Amino acid sequence: MADIRWFEDDGFWRDMGPHMFSPERLAGTPAEVEQILALAGTLPGARVLDLCCGPGRHSLELARRGFRVTGVDRTAAYLEQARSAALAEKLAIEFIREDMRAFRREAGFELALSLFTSFGFFDDPGDDRRVIENLRASLAGDGVLVIETIGKEVIARTFRERDWHREPGGALLLEERSVAPDWSYIEARWILIREGSRREHLFRIRLYAAAELAALVRAGGFRDVRVCGNLAGDPYDHLAKRLVIVARP
């Protein structure tokens, strides 16, 4: 698996887009944005970086609320979809195709977002440190970073080796998962059966405990780091569903 750059596989994002961005998830976006803004305390008109924006579901909602949004992603098809949606609504959003390890705009934003488990894609943990450092450099002095991902503690509590899902249009998705012996990452095999065809994708995400991710964020230049168990700002305790970091320089 180490020599497969799954996150650069356009086929993965194409095949799994209907699962990751289902109608139910899209419908929940306004509520997520409401929670994010409450956590960050960011006022309308602020400059927002949506890192790994995908098809732009958060970027679009933020722009509807008067924020000046830049969405960054490396998947061209997602960016085309996002641009088309923005054009249809006459929303002025800047979309950039770039690797998250490379994008950096000095003091360019008041709010930076890494949402929906878009952190921890890389085999080299130094790449994660580089992403954090780029985010720090891209924030103005009073800016806020919000990371929303899956925590190691949450995985340990809720782990299931496999699940079946019925996707929109009748497709079937089988998820098979395994955790590295040292808990450094979770690896998954997704088997998609759609319209008589079978497609399989392997990917893995680096796992962080709350203390580990908070330490990484501090090492990347942030001083005020808060850990939450969801975007509503609840505690990161035995009931936590997500790992959320709210950090200020």
N, C-alpha and C positions, 0 to 999 in steps of 0.2 A: 504493500500500500504506500510505502514511503516515497516511491518514485512516481506516483500518480498524482498529478495536480488536479484533483477533482473539481476544485472551484473555478478552474479555467475551462471546464468542459461545458460548452454551450448546450450540448445535448441534455446534460443534467438539468440545467435551469429551464430549458424548453419543456422537457417531459414533466418536471415536478412543479412547474408554475401553477397549474390548476389546483394542485394539492396545497401548496404554500399560500396561495392567494385566492382562496375559495370565497364564494359570495358571503359566507358567514364571517370570515375574517375581514373582508373589505368593509362589511357593515359595522364592524366593531371599531374601525379606525377613528372616527370622531371622538369616541369616548376615551381611547388611548391617548390621543393628542391632548384632550382636556386634562387628563391626569399628568401627562408629561409637563405641560405648561404650569400646572399647579406645583409640581415638584421643583421645577427650575425657577419659577417666579419671573419668567421672561415676558416682557411687554410686547404687544403687537408693533410691528414695524422693525423689530430686531432682525439682524442677519442670522440665518440658521443654516448649519451644515447638516445635511441628511446623508451620512456616510453609509455606503451600501444601500442605496435607496430603492433598488429593484425597480418595479414598474411604477414607483412613485406614490404609493398610497399615503404615506405620511407627508411627503413633500406637497402633494396637491392639497391636502387638508390644511396644512400650515399656511400655504399661499392664500387659500380661501379666507383665512383669518387675518390677513394683512401682513404676514411675515415675508421678508425678502429671503427666498430659499435658494440654496444651491444643493442639488442632488448629485451624488457621485456614485458611480457603479462601473464595473468592468464588462457587464453583459450588454452588448449592443442592442439586442432585441428588447430587453427590458427598458432601456433608455428610449428607444423608438416608441414604445407603448406609452411611456410617461410623457414624452413630448407631444404625442398626438392627443392625449387626454388634457394636457395643459392648454394646447391650442384650441381644443373644442370649448373649453371654459374661459378662454381668453385670460389665462393666468400667466404672469411673467415669472417663469422659473428658469434658472440656469441649470442645465444638465450637462455633466462632464463625464466622459468615459476615461477612467483612471483606476489603477490599482490602489487599494487603500494604504499600502505601504509607501506609496510615492506621493499621494496627494498632500499638499501642505500650502496653506495661504496665510502668511504671517498676519496675526491679529485681525483676521478677516471676518470673525463671527462672534456673536454674543451667546450663541447656543450651538453646541455640537452634539449630534445624536448617533449612537450606534445601537440599533434596535433589532429585535427579532432574531437573536442569536447570530449576529453577523460578526462576532469577534471570536478569534481562536481557530481560524482556518488553517494555520500554517504549521508545518512540522518543526520549524525552528522557533522556539519561544522568543528568541531575539526579535523576530518579526512582529510579534505582538507588542513588545516594548517599543519598537519603532513606530507602530501605529499610534500608541499612546503619546509618544513624544511629538508626533506630527499633529495630533489633536490639540495638545497643549500649545504648540506654537501657533496653531490656527485660531486660537481663542484670544479675544481681547482681554485686558487685565481683569475685568469684572465678569468674564464669561463663565458659562456653566457647561459641564459635560454630563450627559446621561447615557449610561450603558445599560441595556436590558438583554440578559442572556439566561442560560440555564446554569444553575449552580451545582457544584459537585454534591453538596449535601442533599439537594432536591432529587438528583438522579439516584443517590443511594437509597432514598426513602421510597421512590416511586418506580424503580427500574422494572421493566418487563422485557423479556428476551424477544418477544415477537408480538405483533398486532396486525390485524387486517382492517382495512378501511375501504368503504365503497365511495368512490370519487364521483364528482359531477359527471353526468353523462353515462354512468354505469360502470366506469373503470374500477378495477380492483387494485389496491396497493397493499403489498405485504412488507412490513418493516421487521428486519431482524437486527438485533443489537448485541454488542459485546463491549465490555469495559476492559481497558488495558490493566494488566496485573498491578501496576503502580498507580492506577487511577489518574494517569496523566491525560487520557483522552477516552472518548467513547467513539466506537466505530459502528457504522450502520450499513446494511445492505437493503436497498429499496428495490423491490420487484414490482413493476407496473404492468398490468395486463389490461390492455385497452384496444378495443375493436379488433380482437383476434391476434394482436401482436404482443410480444413479451419483451420488455426492456428492463435491464438491471443496471443499477448504479451503486458504487461504493463511495462512502465518504466518511470523514471523521472530524470531530471537533475537539479541540483541547479543552479539558475541564479545569475550572478554577473553583476552589473553595472561596467563600466570601473574604476571608482574611488574605488569601493569596492574591485575589484580584485587587483588593483594596491596596495591598502593598505594592503591586505593580503600578497602579495608578499614581500612588505617591512617588514612587521612584521615577515616574515619567514627568514629574514637575508639579503635581497637584498637592496642595496642603490640606484643604478642607474636604474630607472624603466621608460621605454618608452611605451606609449600606441599607437597602430596603428589600422586602420580600415580594414586592410587586410594584406596579406603576402607581398604585394608590398610596404608596408610601408606608405600608404596613411593615412591622418588624420582620427582620430576616431570622425567623425562628423555626420551630418544628412544623409549622403550618405554611411556610413560605412556598410559593408556586414558581417564582422566578428569582433571579439574582439581579438586583438593580443597584447601580452605582450612581450617585449624584456627587459630582466633584467640582471644586472651584480652585483656581490657582492660589 
